[in-house]
Amino acid sequence: MPVTIKTIIFDLSEVLISGLCGVEESLARRFDRAPSEVLSALGGELLLQLCRGELSENTYLESVIANTGWEISVDELKQSIRVNFRRKVADMENILEGLAAHYELVLLSDHAKEWVEHIHDLHPHLRIFKMRVYSFQIGQTKRETSTFERLLGMINRRSEECIFIDDNISNIECARRVGFQTFHFSDAQTLLGDLKRASIFCGNANSAP
């Protein structure tokens, strides 16, 4: 007998709003560096420590500046990142509204405390989620299968009752190992097709152009 999907779990960055991706463009022009080099400097172990709540945002940014030698202040770099957070991923708010009428929605995101506080002010539509779980709150990221096992306990679900949606294939593979049905996110229209094939009802979003 097929198991009924009860909960749909979304990643945040690059699925619902912009995260760090995109910040590298303006910084690359400023420092005459390749965008990939800039994005790499913002990532790595320092970013993981920030997302696990082990570093403050200021300490993280100070370390990035010290490691790269970029001529930029912490406040300027902080502002560059925050500007990027303003952007929504096209058509995703409409999809969330369609799903929320029929399913429990949960947010699971690897993110920094200071960034999340700012994002919540910018994007009040994120209140649509019944639960929002961030890596800095639980001290671990989606790189670990135990994160998904822990989430199941928090929402009182079995993995087969859930769908997990993320743009990061490593996170997708981690969730699959725990038994989640997963969709690798690329854009809203592709996601709508995935949801339709899985017989997930999205309300009016199903007929979006």
C-alpha positions as CSV (number, residue, x, y, z in Angstrom):
1,M,0.0,0.0,0.0
2,P,1.5,3.4,-1.0
3,V,2.6,5.7,1.9
4,T,0.9,9.1,1.9
5,I,3.2,12.1,1.8
6,K,2.5,14.3,4.7
7,T,5.5,16.6,5.0
8,I,7.6,18.5,2.3
9,I,10.9,19.8,3.4
10,F,12.7,22.6,1.6
11,D,16.2,23.9,1.6
12,L,16.4,27.7,1.7
13,S,19.3,29.1,-0.3
14,E,19.1,28.9,-4.1
15,V,15.7,27.2,-3.7
16,L,13.6,29.9,-2.2
17,I,16.0,32.9,-2.0
18,S,19.5,33.6,-3.0
19,G,22.2,32.6,-0.6
20,L,26.0,33.2,-1.1
21,C,25.8,32.3,-4.8
22,G,25.8,35.6,-6.6
23,V,27.8,37.5,-4.0
24,E,31.0,36.5,-5.9
25,E,30.1,38.5,-9.0
26,S,30.5,42.0,-7.6
27,L,33.4,41.0,-5.4
28,A,35.2,39.4,-8.3
29,R,35.0,42.7,-10.3
30,R,36.2,44.6,-7.3
31,F,39.3,42.4,-6.6
32,D,40.0,41.4,-10.1
33,R,39.6,37.7,-9.3
34,A,37.7,34.9,-10.9
35,P,34.2,34.5,-9.4
36,S,34.9,30.8,-8.6
37,E,37.9,31.9,-6.6
38,V,35.9,34.4,-4.6
39,L,33.1,31.9,-3.9
40,S,35.7,29.3,-2.8
41,A,37.2,31.8,-0.4
42,L,33.7,32.4,1.2
43,G,33.1,28.6,1.5
44,G,35.1,25.7,3.0
45,E,35.6,24.9,6.6
46,L,35.1,28.5,7.8
47,L,31.6,28.6,6.3
48,L,30.8,25.2,7.9
49,Q,31.9,26.5,11.3
50,L,29.7,29.6,10.8
51,C,26.7,27.4,9.9
52,R,27.2,25.1,12.8
53,G,27.1,28.1,15.2
54,E,30.8,27.8,16.1
55,L,31.8,31.2,14.8
56,S,30.1,34.6,14.8
57,E,29.5,36.3,11.5
58,N,32.1,38.9,12.3
59,T,34.7,36.3,13.2
60,Y,34.0,34.5,9.9
61,L,34.2,37.6,7.8
62,E,37.4,38.7,9.6
63,S,39.0,35.3,8.8
64,V,37.9,35.5,5.2
65,I,39.5,38.9,4.8
66,A,42.7,37.8,6.6
67,N,43.0,34.7,4.4
68,T,42.4,36.5,1.1
69,G,44.0,39.9,1.7
70,W,41.0,41.5,0.2
71,E,40.9,45.3,0.8
72,I,37.4,45.5,2.2
73,S,36.0,46.2,5.6
74,V,33.9,43.6,7.6
75,D,30.9,46.0,7.3
76,E,31.2,46.3,3.5
77,L,31.5,42.5,3.0
78,K,28.6,42.0,5.3
79,Q,26.5,44.4,3.3
80,S,27.4,42.7,0.0
81,I,26.2,39.4,1.4
82,R,22.9,40.9,2.7
83,V,22.1,42.6,-0.6
84,N,22.2,39.2,-2.2
85,F,19.7,37.8,0.3
86,R,17.0,40.1,-1.0
87,R,16.4,38.1,-4.2
88,K,13.6,35.5,-4.3
89,V,13.8,32.5,-6.6
90,A,11.2,33.0,-9.3
91,D,7.7,31.5,-8.8
92,M,8.6,29.6,-5.6
93,E,6.4,31.7,-3.3
94,N,3.4,30.7,-5.3
95,I,4.4,27.0,-5.1
96,L,4.7,27.2,-1.4
97,E,1.3,28.7,-1.0
98,G,-0.2,26.0,-3.1
99,L,1.5,23.2,-1.1
100,A,0.8,24.7,2.3
101,A,-3.0,24.1,1.9
102,H,-2.4,20.3,1.7
103,Y,0.9,19.4,3.3
104,E,3.0,20.3,6.3
105,L,5.9,22.4,5.1
106,V,9.3,22.4,6.9
107,L,12.4,24.4,6.2
108,L,15.8,22.7,6.7
109,S,18.8,25.0,6.0
110,D,22.5,25.3,6.6
111,H,22.7,28.9,7.6
112,A,24.2,31.4,10.0
113,K,22.3,32.9,12.9
114,E,22.9,36.5,11.9
115,W,22.0,35.9,8.3
116,V,18.8,34.1,9.2
117,E,17.7,37.0,11.5
118,H,18.1,39.4,8.6
119,I,16.4,37.0,6.1
120,H,13.4,36.6,8.3
121,D,13.0,40.4,8.3
122,L,13.3,40.5,4.5
123,H,11.1,37.6,3.7
124,P,8.0,37.3,5.9
125,H,6.5,34.7,3.5
126,L,8.8,32.2,5.2
127,R,6.4,32.1,8.1
128,I,4.4,29.7,5.9
129,F,6.6,26.9,7.2
130,K,5.3,25.0,10.2
131,M,8.9,24.5,11.4
132,R,12.1,26.1,10.4
133,V,15.3,24.2,11.4
134,Y,18.7,25.8,10.9
135,S,22.1,24.2,11.2
136,F,23.3,26.8,13.8
137,Q,20.5,25.7,16.1
138,I,21.4,22.0,16.0
139,G,25.1,22.3,15.6
140,Q,25.3,20.2,12.4
141,T,24.7,20.4,8.7
142,K,23.0,18.5,5.9
143,R,26.3,16.8,5.2
144,E,25.5,14.4,8.0
145,T,22.8,11.7,7.8
146,S,22.2,12.2,11.5
147,T,20.8,15.6,10.6
148,F,18.0,14.1,8.7
149,E,17.4,11.4,11.3
150,R,17.2,14.1,14.0
151,L,14.7,16.1,11.9
152,L,12.4,13.1,11.6
153,G,12.3,12.9,15.4
154,M,11.5,16.7,15.6
155,I,8.6,16.5,13.2
156,N,7.5,13.0,14.3
157,R,7.5,11.5,10.8
158,R,8.9,8.5,9.0
159,S,11.2,9.3,6.1
160,E,8.8,7.7,3.6
161,E,6.2,10.2,4.6
162,C,8.4,13.1,3.5
163,I,9.8,14.7,0.4
164,F,13.1,16.6,0.6
165,I,14.0,19.4,-1.9
166,D,17.5,20.8,-2.2
167,D,19.7,22.3,-5.0
168,N,22.8,20.6,-3.5
169,I,23.2,17.0,-4.8
170,S,25.4,16.0,-1.8
171,N,22.5,16.9,0.5
172,I,20.1,15.0,-1.7
173,E,22.2,11.9,-1.5
174,C,22.5,12.2,2.2
175,A,18.7,12.4,2.6
176,R,18.2,9.4,0.3
177,R,20.4,7.3,2.5
178,V,18.0,7.9,5.3
179,G,15.0,6.9,3.1
180,F,13.6,10.3,1.9
181,Q,12.1,10.7,-1.5
182,T,14.0,13.7,-2.9
183,F,13.9,16.2,-5.7
184,H,17.0,17.9,-6.9
185,F,16.0,21.5,-7.4
186,S,17.0,23.5,-10.5
187,D,14.0,25.9,-11.0
188,A,10.4,26.2,-10.2
189,Q,9.0,24.8,-13.4
190,T,11.1,21.6,-13.1
191,L,10.0,21.2,-9.5
192,L,6.4,21.5,-10.5
193,G,6.9,18.7,-13.0
194,D,8.5,16.6,-10.3
195,L,5.7,17.2,-7.9
196,K,3.1,16.4,-10.5
197,R,4.7,13.1,-11.3
198,A,4.7,12.3,-7.6
199,S,1.0,13.1,-7.4
200,I,1.6,16.0,-5.1
201,F,-1.2,18.6,-5.3
202,C,0.1,22.2,-5.5
203,G,-3.2,24.0,-5.9
204,N,-3.2,26.8,-8.5
205,A,0.6,26.4,-8.9
206,N,0.0,23.2,-10.9
207,S,-1.3,25.3,-13.8
208,A,1.3,28.1,-13.6
209,P,2.9,28.9,-17.0
